[in-house]
Amino acid sequence: MELFNESGYGIARMRIKGNDNNYNYIVWCAETLECTVIDPLDAGTVIGFVTSHGLRVKYIINTHTH
């Protein structure tokens, strides 16, 4: 997992093993803790991250078929 934290927002990029370079992305606002989940391939990984960071999912975006 890679985490990028900037002033006001954060991005998590999570590679899912065995899935040919597919990633889950979570982008969040540091102030509101609302987040967008992009290409959720592994629900358990996404839910675990969101829960452990106190985030609230506002949007889910799929850019391609999983």
N, C-alpha and C positions, 0 to 999 in steps of 0.2 A: 504494500500500500504506500502510496505517496501522498503527502499532505502539503498543500500550499496555503499559507496564511498571509493575507495582506491586510492592510488597514480597511476594515469594514466587511470583509468577506473571506471565505475559505473554500478550498476545493479539495476533495478527496478523489483519488484515482485508484481503483482497486482492480487488479488483474485476477481473473478467476482461473485457477489452474485447470489445465486440460481443455480449455475452450478456445484454442487457436487465436490468442491475442485479443480476446474480447475483454472489455473493461466496463466496470460500473463507475459512474461519476456521480458525486454529490456536490452541489454548489450551494452555499448557505450565506445568509446575511448574519454578520456577527452581532448586530443590534437586535433584530427581531427573532433570530434563531429559526426563521423559516427557510426551508430548503427545497431545491429541485433535484430530483433523482433522474439521471439520464442513462438510458439503456440498462435498466435493472435486470441482470441475468441471474443473480443469486440472491433471492429474497432474504435468506438468513443473514448474509453478509451485510446487506443494506439495512435491514431492521436492527441488527446489532450495533452498527455504527451510529445510526440515527438515535437510537435509544441511549447509548452510552455518552453521546454528546449533547443530549437534551434538545434535539432538533425536532421541528414539526414539518412534516412533508406538506408542501403546498401544491407542487406540480410533479407529475411523472411524464417524462418524454421518452418515447421510443423512436430512434432514428432509423432502425432497420429491424428485420425479423430476427428473433432469437429462438 
